[in-house]
Amino acid sequence: MTHQFLKLAVAGAIVTLTAASTPARAGEMIQNLGPVGPNETILATFGNKRAIAFYQRDAGQCAVNAVVYEKTDADTGMTTATRVRIGLSPREMLNIDSSDNQTLHLQCGDDAKTLAVVDNDLEMASIAPQD
């Protein structure tokens, strides 16, 4: 009986997690624009590109790692990617451009406590420190 209950509990958890992380539309990509703390992931779409980024605190800076890739090419089925590593001082910004004139702005928060995507007017989406 207990073994059967555990199987059902695990199956229910998988269904719940899958439903919670599934985008509303099939073609819609999940996004997380932050702010995020160290080692948490930013997921963003800008123009014809996608980006996955995270950072670690390093001597009061945000040591940012980002992988930028094009959405899968319909003709070849291939995806191209580029890795970017950079150290940002607090409030400093990294701008990544796509080939269709869209820009992703990543900004290091105060005291390197957060990393967030900011909008095109260079205003923070949100940069409240996470405790």
C-alpha positions in Angstrom: 0.0 0.0 0.0 2.7 2.5 1.0 4.7 1.6 -2.2 1.6 2.3 -4.4 1.0 5.6 -2.6 4.6 6.8 -3.2 4.2 5.9 -6.9 1.0 8.0 -7.1 2.6 10.9 -5.2 5.6 11.0 -7.5 3.4 10.8 -10.6 1.3 13.7 -9.2 4.3 15.8 -8.5 5.7 15.3 -12.0 2.3 16.3 -13.6 2.1 19.3 -11.3 5.6 20.5 -12.1 5.2 19.9 -15.8 1.9 21.9 -15.9 3.5 24.8 -13.8 6.4 25.1 -16.2 4.6 24.8 -19.5 4.1 28.0 -21.4 0.6 29.2 -22.1 1.0 28.7 -25.8 3.0 25.9 -27.5 5.4 28.3 -29.3 5.9 30.6 -26.2 9.3 30.4 -24.5 9.6 30.7 -20.8 11.2 33.9 -19.6 12.7 35.0 -16.3 13.9 38.6 -16.5 14.9 38.8 -12.9 16.1 40.2 -10.7 17.9 37.0 -9.8 20.5 36.2 -7.1 23.8 34.5 -7.6 23.7 31.3 -9.6 20.0 31.8 -10.5 19.1 31.9 -14.2 17.9 34.6 -16.4 16.0 33.4 -19.5 15.2 36.1 -22.1 14.1 36.4 -25.7 15.1 39.5 -27.7 14.6 39.8 -31.4 15.7 36.5 -33.1 17.9 35.6 -30.1 17.5 33.8 -26.8 19.8 34.2 -23.8 20.5 32.2 -20.7 22.6 34.1 -18.1 23.7 33.8 -14.5 26.3 35.4 -12.3 28.4 34.9 -9.2 29.5 37.5 -6.8 33.2 38.2 -7.2 35.0 40.9 -5.1 31.9 43.1 -5.2 31.2 42.6 -8.9 28.8 40.4 -10.9 30.8 37.8 -12.8 28.3 37.2 -15.6 28.2 34.2 -17.8 25.7 34.3 -20.7 25.0 32.0 -23.6 23.3 33.7 -26.5 21.8 31.7 -29.3 19.5 32.0 -32.3 16.2 30.3 -32.3 16.6 27.0 -34.2 17.0 27.5 -37.9 13.9 26.1 -39.6 15.9 25.1 -42.7 18.8 23.3 -41.0 17.4 22.5 -37.6 20.7 23.8 -36.1 21.2 26.2 -33.3 24.2 28.5 -33.0 25.5 29.8 -29.7 28.0 32.2 -28.3 29.3 32.4 -24.7 30.0 35.8 -23.1 31.8 36.2 -19.8 32.3 39.6 -18.2 32.7 41.3 -14.8 30.3 44.1 -14.1 30.5 46.6 -11.3 27.4 47.4 -9.4 24.8 49.3 -11.6 27.0 48.6 -14.7 25.3 47.1 -17.7 26.0 44.6 -20.4 24.3 45.2 -23.8 23.9 42.3 -26.2 22.5 43.1 -29.7 20.6 40.8 -32.1 20.9 40.9 -35.9 17.4 42.4 -36.1 18.2 45.5 -34.1 17.0 44.3 -30.7 19.1 44.7 -27.5 19.2 42.8 -24.3 20.4 44.9 -21.3 21.6 43.0 -18.3 22.4 45.1 -15.2 24.3 44.2 -12.0 22.5 45.4 -8.9 23.7 47.3 -5.9 26.5 45.5 -4.0 26.3 42.7 -6.7 23.2 41.3 -5.0 21.2 40.9 -8.2 21.3 40.6 -11.9 18.3 41.8 -14.0 17.1 42.6 -17.5 16.3 46.2 -17.9 14.0 47.7 -20.5 15.0 49.8 -23.6 14.7 53.0 -21.6 17.4 51.7 -19.3 15.0 51.5 -16.4 15.2 48.5 -14.1 12.5 45.8 -14.6 13.1 45.5 -10.8 16.3 45.5 -8.8 15.1 45.1 -5.2 17.7 43.1 -3.2 16.8 39.6 -2.4 17.5 38.6 1.2 
